[in-house]
Amino acid sequence: MSTHEKQGIQEQDLRALEVRVEELIRACTHLKDENKTLRAREQELLTERDRLSEKNDHAKNRVEDMIARLKRLEDEA
């Protein structure tokens, strides 16, 4: 194999490596963007969960108050 052929093969190998590195960079960028989006969505869901939990606690307290009033009314009758 001549020096010129070896150099051609090395050039092909370098080009293939360069293409693969570029693909990996694009994949990494895509994954970073996706991760950022997922983290933002997670934060939205956590906020919504907290809001719904507060609503649930408020409703539970109202029902407990109603039950207590009904028991008092029943005891008075």
N, CA, C and O atoms as a Tinker XYZ file with bonds, in Angstrom:
   308  protein
     1  N      0.852000   -1.172000    0.000000    73     2
     2  CA     0.000000    0.000000    0.000000    64     1     3
     3  C      0.899000    1.236000    0.000000    63     2     4     5
     4  O      1.827000    1.355000    0.801000    81     3
     5  N      0.604000    2.128000   -0.898000    73     3     6
     6  CA     1.450000    3.307000   -1.023000    64     5     7
     7  C      1.120000    4.334000    0.057000    63     6     8     9
     8  O      0.075000    4.261000    0.704000    81     7
     9  N      2.003000    5.264000    0.234000    73     7    10
    10  CA     1.810000    6.342000    1.208000    64     9    11
    11  C      0.580000    7.145000    0.855000    63    10    12    13
    12  O     -0.155000    7.584000    1.740000    81    11
    13  N      0.353000    7.340000   -0.425000    73    11    14
    14  CA    -0.808000    8.108000   -0.885000    64    13    15
    15  C     -2.109000    7.383000   -0.513000    63    14    16    17
    16  O     -3.077000    8.011000   -0.086000    81    15
    17  N     -2.118000    6.055000   -0.680000    73    15    18
    18  CA    -3.315000    5.272000   -0.328000    64    17    19
    19  C     -3.557000    5.308000    1.181000    63    18    20    21
    20  O     -4.698000    5.440000    1.626000    81    19
    21  N     -2.493000    5.192000    1.960000    73    19    22
    22  CA    -2.624000    5.266000    3.420000    64    21    23
    23  C     -3.162000    6.627000    3.847000    63    22    24    25
    24  O     -4.006000    6.729000    4.737000    81    23
    25  N     -2.660000    7.659000    3.200000    73    23    26
    26  CA    -3.112000    9.004000    3.527000    64    25    27
    27  C     -4.595000    9.162000    3.174000    63    26    28    29
    28  O     -5.343000    9.807000    3.909000    81    27
    29  N     -5.020000    8.570000    2.045000    73    27    30
    30  CA    -6.426000    8.612000    1.631000    64    29    31
    31  C     -7.325000    7.902000    2.632000    63    30    32    33
    32  O     -8.411000    8.382000    2.956000    81    31
    33  N     -6.863000    6.751000    3.119000    73    31    34
    34  CA    -7.625000    5.992000    4.114000    64    33    35
    35  C     -7.708000    6.777000    5.419000    63    34    36    37
    36  O     -8.770000    6.852000    6.037000    81    35
    37  N     -6.595000    7.358000    5.836000    73    35    38
    38  CA    -6.594000    8.159000    7.060000    64    37    39
    39  C     -7.543000    9.341000    6.919000    63    38    40    41
    40  O     -8.257000    9.688000    7.861000    81    39
    41  N     -7.549000    9.958000    5.743000    73    39    42
    42  CA    -8.447000   11.089000    5.492000    64    41    43
    43  C     -9.902000   10.629000    5.582000    63    42    44    45
    44  O    -10.739000   11.330000    6.150000    81    43
    45  N    -10.205000    9.457000    5.026000    73    43    46
    46  CA   -11.570000    8.900000    5.105000    64    45    47
    47  C    -11.955000    8.622000    6.555000    63    46    48    49
    48  O    -13.071000    8.911000    6.987000    81    47
    49  N    -10.996000    8.052000    7.298000    73    47    50
    50  CA   -11.252000    7.765000    8.714000    64    49    51
    51  C    -11.515000    9.046000    9.493000    63    50    52    53
    52  O    -12.420000    9.101000   10.326000    81    51
    53  N    -10.727000   10.066000    9.219000    73    51    54
    54  CA   -10.923000   11.344000    9.904000    64    53    55
    55  C    -12.261000   11.962000    9.531000    63    54    56    57
    56  O    -12.949000   12.509000   10.393000    81    55
    57  N    -12.638000   11.886000    8.267000    73    55    58
    58  CA   -13.914000   12.430000    7.807000    64    57    59
    59  C    -15.069000   11.680000    8.487000    63    58    60    61
    60  O    -16.032000   12.299000    8.941000    81    59
    61  N    -14.969000   10.350000    8.556000    73    59    62
    62  CA   -16.018000    9.551000    9.205000    64    61    63
    63  C    -16.111000    9.909000   10.688000    63    62    64    65
    64  O    -17.205000   10.015000   11.241000    81    63
    65  N    -14.964000   10.092000   11.320000    73    63    66
    66  CA   -14.942000   10.475000   12.730000    64    65    67
    67  C    -15.559000   11.858000   12.919000    63    66    68    69
    68  O    -16.315000   12.084000   13.863000    81    67
    69  N    -15.235000   12.774000   12.021000    73    67    70
    70  CA   -15.787000   14.126000   12.095000    64    69    71
    71  C    -17.309000   14.096000   11.956000    63    70    72    73
    72  O    -18.016000   14.782000   12.694000    81    71
    73  N    -17.801000   13.317000   11.031000    73    71    74
    74  CA   -19.254000   13.191000   10.846000    64    73    75
    75  C    -19.893000   12.616000   12.100000    63    74    76    77
    76  O    -20.939000   13.093000   12.542000    81    75
    77  N    -19.279000   11.610000   12.666000    73    75    78
    78  CA   -19.828000   10.977000   13.876000    64    77    79
    79  C    -19.828000   11.952000   15.053000    63    78    80    81
    80  O    -20.793000   11.994000   15.816000    81    79
    81  N    -18.767000   12.731000   15.208000    73    79    82
    82  CA   -18.691000   13.723000   16.281000    64    81    83
    83  C    -19.780000   14.773000   16.092000    63    82    84    85
    84  O    -20.425000   15.181000   17.057000    81    83
    85  N    -19.985000   15.209000   14.858000    73    83    86
    86  CA   -21.046000   16.185000   14.589000    64    85    87
    87  C    -22.422000   15.613000   14.936000    63    86    88    89
    88  O    -23.268000   16.315000   15.488000    81    87
    89  N    -22.638000   14.349000   14.612000    73    87    90
    90  CA   -23.905000   13.686000   14.966000    64    89    91
    91  C    -24.084000   13.637000   16.479000    63    90    92    93
    92  O    -25.175000   13.890000   16.989000    81    91
    93  N    -23.020000   13.316000   17.187000    73    91    94
    94  CA   -23.076000   13.254000   18.645000    64    93    95
    95  C    -23.340000   14.633000   19.254000    63    94    96    97
    96  O    -24.075000   14.751000   20.234000    81    95
    97  N    -22.745000   15.664000   18.676000    73    95    98
    98  CA   -22.980000   17.029000   19.162000    64    97    99
    99  C    -24.440000   17.397000   18.966000    63    98   100   101
   100  O    -25.063000   17.964000   19.863000    81    99
   101  N    -24.993000   17.079000   17.797000    73    99   102
   102  CA   -26.420000   17.363000   17.541000    64   101   103
   103  C    -27.311000   16.595000   18.512000    63   102   104   105
   104  O    -28.279000   17.141000   19.042000    81   103
   105  N    -26.980000   15.331000   18.740000    73   103   106
   106  CA   -27.768000   14.519000   19.675000    64   105   107
   107  C    -27.688000   15.097000   21.082000    63   106   108   109
   108  O    -28.692000   15.156000   21.791000    81   107
   109  N    -26.511000   15.517000   21.481000    73   107   110
   110  CA   -26.328000   16.104000   22.814000    64   109   111
   111  C    -27.133000   17.390000   22.946000    63   110   112   113
   112  O    -27.776000   17.617000   23.971000    81   111
   113  N    -27.103000   18.224000   21.930000    73   111   114
   114  CA   -27.862000   19.472000   21.941000    64   113   115
   115  C    -29.357000   19.185000   22.032000    63   114   116   117
   116  O    -30.081000   19.832000   22.789000    81   115
   117  N    -29.804000   18.215000   21.260000    73   115   118
   118  CA   -31.223000   17.831000   21.296000    64   117   119
   119  C    -31.616000   17.334000   22.689000    63   118   120   121
   120  O    -32.663000   17.710000   23.217000    81   119
   121  N    -30.778000   16.497000   23.274000    73   119   122
   122  CA   -31.074000   15.965000   24.601000    64   121   123
   123  C    -31.065000   17.065000   25.665000    63   122   124   125
   124  O    -31.876000   17.038000   26.590000    81   123
   125  N    -30.156000   18.027000   25.538000    73   123   126
   126  CA   -30.136000   19.154000   26.481000    64   125   127
   127  C    -31.429000   19.949000   26.388000    63   126   128   129
   128  O    -32.019000   20.309000   27.407000    81   127
   129  N    -31.869000   20.222000   25.155000    73   127   130
   130  CA   -33.116000   20.965000   24.953000    64   129   131
   131  C    -34.309000   20.186000   25.511000    63   130   132   133
   132  O    -35.179000   20.749000   26.175000    81   131
   133  N    -34.328000   18.899000   25.231000    73   131   134
   134  CA   -35.424000   18.052000   25.726000    64   133   135
   135  C    -35.412000   18.006000   27.259000    63   134   136   137
   136  O    -36.465000   18.068000   27.893000    81   135
   137  N    -34.241000   17.901000   27.836000    73   135   138
   138  CA   -34.117000   17.872000   29.290000    64   137   139
   139  C    -34.625000   19.182000   29.899000    63   138   140   141
   140  O    -35.321000   19.174000   30.914000    81   139
   141  N    -34.274000   20.297000   29.275000    73   139   142
   142  CA   -34.734000   21.602000   29.752000    64   141   143
   143  C    -36.264000   21.679000   29.701000    63   142   144   145
   144  O    -36.901000   22.155000   30.641000    81   143
   145  N    -36.837000   21.210000   28.604000    73   143   146
   146  CA   -38.295000   21.206000   28.452000    64   145   147
   147  C    -38.942000   20.309000   29.505000    63   146   148   149
   148  O    -39.944000   20.683000   30.113000    81   147
   149  N    -38.371000   19.138000   29.715000    73   147   150
   150  CA   -38.930000   18.208000   30.701000    64   149   151
   151  C    -38.820000   18.757000   32.121000    63   150   152   153
   152  O    -39.730000   18.564000   32.928000    81   151
   153  N    -37.734000   19.430000   32.432000    73   151   154
   154  CA   -37.586000   20.031000   33.764000    64   153   155
   155  C    -38.613000   21.142000   33.984000    63   154   156   157
   156  O    -39.162000   21.283000   35.077000    81   155
   157  N    -38.864000   21.923000   32.945000    73   155   158
   158  CA   -39.877000   22.982000   33.052000    64   157   159
   159  C    -41.252000   22.362000   33.247000    63   158   160   161
   160  O    -42.041000   22.845000   34.059000    81   159
   161  N    -41.544000   21.307000   32.518000    73   159   162
   162  CA   -42.842000   20.621000   32.646000    64   161   163
   163  C    -42.971000   20.000000   34.036000    63   162   164   165
   164  O    -44.040000   20.042000   34.644000    81   163
   165  N    -41.886000   19.428000   34.530000    73   163   166
   166  CA   -41.903000   18.847000   35.877000    64   165   167
   167  C    -42.242000   19.924000   36.907000    63   166   168   169
   168  O    -43.034000   19.690000   37.820000    81   167
   169  N    -41.645000   21.090000   36.756000    73   167   170
   170  CA   -41.911000   22.177000   37.698000    64   169   171
   171  C    -43.374000   22.602000   37.621000    63   170   172   173
   172  O    -44.002000   22.849000   38.651000    81   171
   173  N    -43.924000   22.689000   36.404000    73   171   174
   174  CA   -45.341000   23.021000   36.236000    64   173   175
   175  C    -46.226000   21.995000   36.946000    63   174   176   177
   176  O    -47.181000   22.353000   37.636000    81   175
   177  N    -45.897000   20.721000   36.766000    73   175   178
   178  CA   -46.699000   19.656000   37.372000    64   177   179
   179  C    -46.588000   19.673000   38.898000    63   178   180   181
   180  O    -47.574000   19.426000   39.594000    81   179
   181  N    -45.405000   19.959000   39.416000    73   179   182
   182  CA   -45.240000   20.046000   40.864000    64   181   183
   183  C    -46.052000   21.205000   41.434000    63   182   184   185
   184  O    -46.667000   21.080000   42.493000    81   183
   185  N    -46.050000   22.325000   40.728000    73   183   186
   186  CA   -46.832000   23.478000   41.157000    64   185   187
   187  C    -48.319000   23.149000   41.138000    63   186   188   189
   188  O    -49.050000   23.478000   42.073000    81   187
   189  N    -48.761000   22.495000   40.059000    73   187   190
   190  CA   -50.171000   22.109000   39.960000    64   189   191
   191  C    -50.537000   21.104000   41.057000    63   190   192   193
   192  O    -51.614000   21.191000   41.647000    81   191
   193  N    -49.649000   20.159000   41.326000    73   191   194
   194  CA   -49.902000   19.181000   42.382000    64   193   195
   195  C    -50.086000   19.874000   43.730000    63   194   196   197
   196  O    -50.997000   19.545000   44.490000    81   195
   197  N    -49.209000   20.836000   44.015000    73   195   198
   198  CA   -49.311000   21.573000   45.283000    64   197   199
   199  C    -50.633000   22.334000   45.369000    63   198   200   201
   200  O    -51.280000   22.360000   46.416000    81   199
   201  N    -51.026000   22.958000   44.246000    73   199   202
   202  CA   -52.286000   23.710000   44.217000    64   201   203
   203  C    -53.472000   22.778000   44.442000    63   202   204   205
   204  O    -54.384000   23.098000   45.205000    81   203
   205  N    -53.456000   21.627000   43.776000    73   203   206
   206  CA   -54.552000   20.671000   43.936000    64   205   207
   207  C    -54.579000   20.076000   45.347000    63   206   208   209
   208  O    -55.650000   19.809000   45.890000    81   207
   209  N    -53.420000   19.873000   45.925000    73   207   210
   210  CA   -53.356000   19.359000   47.288000    64   209   211
   211  C    -53.966000   20.366000   48.262000    63   210   212   213
   212  O    -54.692000   19.988000   49.181000    81   211
   213  N    -53.668000   21.640000   48.058000    73   211   214
   214  CA   -54.257000   22.682000   48.907000    64   213   215
   215  C    -55.773000   22.726000   48.741000    63   214   216   217
   216  O    -56.512000   22.853000   49.717000    81   215
   217  N    -56.225000   22.620000   47.490000    73   215   218
   218  CA   -57.672000   22.600000   47.238000    64   217   219
   219  C    -58.331000   21.402000   47.920000    63   218   220   221
   220  O    -59.410000   21.515000   48.502000    81   219
   221  N    -57.669000   20.274000   47.836000    73   219   222
   222  CA   -58.188000   19.052000   48.448000    64   221   223
   223  C    -58.268000   19.208000   49.967000    63   222   224   225
   224  O    -59.263000   18.827000   50.582000    81   223
   225  N    -57.219000   19.767000   50.566000    73   223   226
   226  CA   -57.228000   19.990000   52.016000    64   225   227
   227  C    -58.346000   20.947000   52.412000    63   226   228   229
   228  O    -59.013000   20.748000   53.428000    81   227
   229  N    -58.547000   21.984000   51.609000    73   227   230
   230  CA   -59.609000   22.948000   51.896000    64   229   231
   231  C    -60.981000   22.260000   51.824000    63   230   232   233
   232  O    -61.825000   22.452000   52.699000    81   231
   233  N    -61.188000   21.473000   50.792000    73   231   234
   234  CA   -62.461000   20.760000   50.647000    64   233   235
   235  C    -62.659000   19.772000   51.799000    63   234   236   237
   236  O    -63.764000   19.651000   52.327000    81   235
   237  N    -61.609000   19.078000   52.183000    73   235   238
   238  CA   -61.683000   18.120000   53.290000    64   237   239
   239  C    -62.083000   18.837000   54.584000    63   238   240   241
   240  O    -62.927000   18.354000   55.338000    81   239
   241  N    -61.467000   19.991000   54.827000    73   239   242
   242  CA   -61.802000   20.759000   56.033000    64   241   243
   243  C    -63.251000   21.225000   56.013000    63   242   244   245
   244  O    -63.929000   21.209000   57.040000    81   243
   245  N    -63.719000   21.637000   54.850000    73   243   246
   246  CA   -65.121000   22.070000   54.740000    64   245   247
   247  C    -66.076000   20.908000   55.022000    63   246   248   249
   248  O    -67.071000   21.082000   55.725000    81   247
   249  N    -65.783000   19.745000   54.486000    73   247   250
   250  CA   -66.630000   18.567000   54.713000    64   249   251
   251  C    -66.603000   18.186000   56.194000    63   250   252   253
   252  O    -67.642000   17.878000   56.777000    81   251
   253  N    -65.415000   18.208000   56.798000    73   251   254
   254  CA   -65.317000   17.890000   58.219000    64   253   255
   255  C    -66.115000   18.889000   59.060000    63   254   256   257
   256  O    -66.768000   18.501000   60.029000    81   255
   257  N    -66.065000   20.164000   58.694000    73   255   258
   258  CA   -66.854000   21.177000   59.403000    64   257   259
   259  C    -68.353000   20.911000   59.253000    63   258   260   261
   260  O    -69.110000   21.033000   60.216000    81   259
   261  N    -68.775000   20.545000   58.038000    73   259   262
   262  CA   -70.197000   20.242000   57.814000    64   261   263
   263  C    -70.638000   19.040000   58.651000    63   262   264   265
   264  O    -71.723000   19.048000   59.233000    81   263
   265  N    -69.803000   18.023000   58.707000    73   263   266
   266  CA   -70.129000   16.831000   59.497000    64   265   267
   267  C    -70.242000   17.201000   60.968000    63   266   268   269
   268  O    -71.155000   16.750000   61.660000    81   267
   269  N    -69.326000   18.013000   61.438000    73   267   270
   270  CA   -69.370000   18.431000   62.847000    64   269   271
   271  C    -70.646000   19.224000   63.128000    63   270   272   273
   272  O    -71.271000   19.029000   64.171000    81   271
   273  N    -71.040000   20.108000   62.223000    73   271   274
   274  CA   -72.283000   20.880000   62.413000    64   273   275
   275  C    -73.493000   19.970000   62.404000    63   274   276   277
   276  O    -74.418000   20.151000   63.196000    81   275
   277  N    -73.493000   18.987000   61.507000    73   275   278
   278  CA   -74.619000   18.046000   61.458000    64   277   279
   279  C    -74.708000   17.234000   62.755000    63   278   280   281
   280  O    -75.802000   16.993000   63.265000    81   279
   281  N    -73.570000   16.819000   63.280000    73   279   282
   282  CA   -73.579000   16.065000   64.538000    64   281   283
   283  C    -74.103000   16.939000   65.678000    63   282   284   285
   284  O    -74.861000   16.472000   66.529000    81   283
   285  N    -73.693000   18.215000   65.689000    73   283   286
   286  CA   -74.201000   19.125000   66.729000    64   285   287
   287  C    -75.718000   19.295000   66.616000    63   286   288   289
   288  O    -76.436000   19.282000   67.616000    81   287
   289  N    -76.192000   19.457000   65.368000    73   287   290
   290  CA   -77.636000   19.593000   65.157000    64   289   291
   291  C    -78.366000   18.326000   65.615000    63   290   292   293
   292  O    -79.435000   18.401000   66.220000    81   291
   293  N    -77.782000   17.178000   65.323000    73   291   294
   294  CA   -78.389000   15.912000   65.712000    64   293   295
   295  C    -78.425000   15.781000   67.239000    63   294   296   297
   296  O    -79.410000   15.307000   67.804000    81   295
   297  N    -77.351000   16.201000   67.895000    73   295   298
   298  CA   -77.286000   16.130000   69.351000    64   297   299
   299  C    -78.287000   17.100000   70.004000    63   298   300   301
   300  O    -78.821000   16.822000   71.078000    81   299
   301  N    -78.529000   18.229000   69.348000    73   299   302
   302  CA   -79.473000   19.215000   69.884000    64   301   303
   303  C    -80.922000   18.765000   69.722000    63   302   304   305
   304  O    -81.794000   19.196000   70.476000    81   303
   305  N    -81.177000   17.915000   68.760000    73   303   306
   306  CA   -82.568000   17.498000   68.503000    64   305   307
   307  C    -83.058000   16.449000   69.446000    63   306   308
   308  O    -84.204000   16.012000   69.342000    81   307
